[in-house]
């Protein structure tokens, strides 16, 4: 593949570029938490174990910028905000689910290997 330049960065493969959108510790958990439909911030925070408020805010902003997440403000009293997935993010779900399945296979294999060494 020919080098691809985006936002002043060179990407050497399509996989590398895709991972810029969904990679990192928290982007995939955010996308998966929103896979069944929009959530309010508090519900999203509850759904993603161990994420801090600061990190959740950062990830939501980054995913919004990359057009993976929408932020809808409802003009109510008190105001309500919901986060949801865009079509782009919905198209990423099969790839994320495949990565999750592969990761679980790797984890199971490593757990078996450790158990065999102990036994």
Phi, psi and omega in degrees: 000142177287145178305145180237128181251128179215131181050045176064025178232142179264131176247134184261350178207159178294326179295317178300318180294317178298319180293335175296333179275321187242356185282174181101175184289324193247343184296315180296315176301324178295313180299315180295324179295330181266000186298330182269359178139170183299149178225152171281162184306311183299320178292323177295317179298319179294324183288338184249099181298142172075358180277139178273162177301316181300313182292321179296317177299316180298313183295318178298318178297316180296317180292327174295314181300324181272009178058041176256335183228142173254152177237116181248124179258123178263125182281076179236173174241116352288158181300145179239138178236133176236145177249138179217168180272144174274173176300323179300315180292321178299324178291339179280342186302316178300322179293318179296317180295324176294318177297319179297316179297315178297318178298319178296320176300316179297316180297316179298317179297318179293320179297319178296318180298318180293318179298319179297321179294324181286327187278000000 
